[in-house]
């Protein structure tokens, strides 16, 4: 019995030692892709554990005709191990050459996980 407990303790220590090398847990991602003469922004969710992920997507666009800023907020309920799913989509028309910025802020799976992803194009 003692050897089983020692083995588990060693395995736990090794797992902790390699945890720094593992990619961070980020259940929501910002994806940008061309769409005609503009760009489509998608928030994609995928998680290995059941998770409620609160997000804010802030999109700014500046062009010769003026500027625009929009903010979208929500909470995604992700099921453990489910296929990736599109949570929200926003399309910027005629933005391929314009200066635009998108910032996804995420709070997820408890108060300790907070991160941001940023995408954009500069003139």
C-alpha positions in Angstrom: 0.0 0.0 0.0 2.8 2.4 0.9 4.5 1.9 -2.5 1.2 2.8 -4.3 0.9 6.0 -2.3 4.6 6.8 -3.0 4.1 6.1 -6.7 1.1 8.4 -6.8 3.0 11.1 -5.0 5.9 10.8 -7.5 3.5 10.8 -10.4 1.8 13.9 -9.0 5.2 15.7 -8.6 6.2 14.8 -12.1 2.9 16.0 -13.5 3.5 19.3 -11.6 7.0 19.6 -13.0 5.8 19.3 -16.6 2.7 21.5 -16.1 4.7 24.6 -16.9 5.4 23.2 -20.4 1.7 22.5 -21.1 -0.2 25.1 -23.1 -2.5 27.3 -21.0 -6.2 26.4 -20.6 -8.1 28.7 -22.9 -11.6 27.6 -23.6 -12.5 30.5 -25.9 -10.4 31.7 -28.9 -10.7 34.6 -31.3 -10.5 33.6 -35.0 -10.2 36.2 -37.9 -10.7 35.2 -41.5 -11.2 37.1 -44.8 -14.8 37.6 -45.9 -15.2 39.2 -49.3 -13.7 42.7 -48.9 -13.9 42.5 -45.2 -13.1 40.3 -42.3 -15.1 37.9 -40.2 -14.4 37.5 -36.5 -15.5 34.4 -34.6 -15.3 33.4 -31.0 -14.8 29.6 -30.9 -15.3 27.6 -27.8 -13.8 24.2 -26.9 -13.0 22.7 -23.4 -11.9 19.4 -22.0 -14.0 20.2 -18.8 -17.5 21.6 -18.4 -17.0 25.3 -18.1 -18.9 28.6 -18.1 -16.8 31.2 -19.9 -17.8 34.9 -19.7 -16.4 37.0 -22.5 -16.3 40.5 -23.9 -15.5 41.1 -27.5 -14.5 44.7 -28.3 -14.1 45.6 -32.0 -12.8 49.0 -33.3 -12.5 50.0 -36.9 -11.1 53.2 -38.3 -11.3 54.1 -42.0 -11.4 57.2 -44.1 -15.1 57.4 -43.6 -14.9 57.5 -39.8 -14.6 55.1 -36.9 -16.8 52.5 -35.3 -16.6 50.6 -32.0 -18.8 47.8 -30.9 -18.8 45.6 -27.7 -20.5 42.2 -27.3 -20.7 40.4 -24.0 -22.0 37.0 -23.1 -21.4 33.7 -21.3 -20.8 30.4 -23.1 -21.7 27.1 -21.4 -19.1 24.7 -22.8 -19.7 20.9 -22.4 -16.7 18.7 -21.5 -15.0 17.3 -24.6 -17.6 18.5 -27.1 -16.5 19.5 -30.6 -15.4 23.2 -31.1 -18.4 25.5 -31.5 -18.8 29.0 -32.8 -20.1 31.2 -29.9 -20.4 34.5 -31.8 -19.7 36.0 -35.2 -19.1 39.6 -36.3 -18.3 40.7 -39.8 -16.5 44.0 -40.7 -17.3 45.1 -44.2 -14.6 46.6 -46.4 -12.1 46.1 -43.6 -9.4 44.1 -45.3 -7.2 47.1 -45.8 -8.5 49.3 -42.9 -7.2 49.6 -39.4 -9.2 47.4 -37.2 -8.6 45.8 -33.8 -10.5 43.1 -32.0 -9.9 42.2 -28.3 -11.4 39.2 -26.7 -11.4 39.2 -22.9 -12.3 36.0 -21.1 -13.1 35.0 -17.5 -13.7 31.3 -17.2 -14.0 28.3 -14.9 -13.8 30.3 -11.7 -12.3 33.7 -10.8 -8.7 32.7 -11.4 -8.7 32.3 -15.1 -8.6 35.5 -17.1 -6.9 36.1 -20.4 -7.1 38.2 -23.6 -6.6 37.6 -27.3 -6.0 40.4 -29.8 -6.3 40.4 -33.6 -6.1 43.3 -36.0 -4.9 44.9 -39.2 -3.0 48.2 -39.5 -3.2 50.6 -42.4 
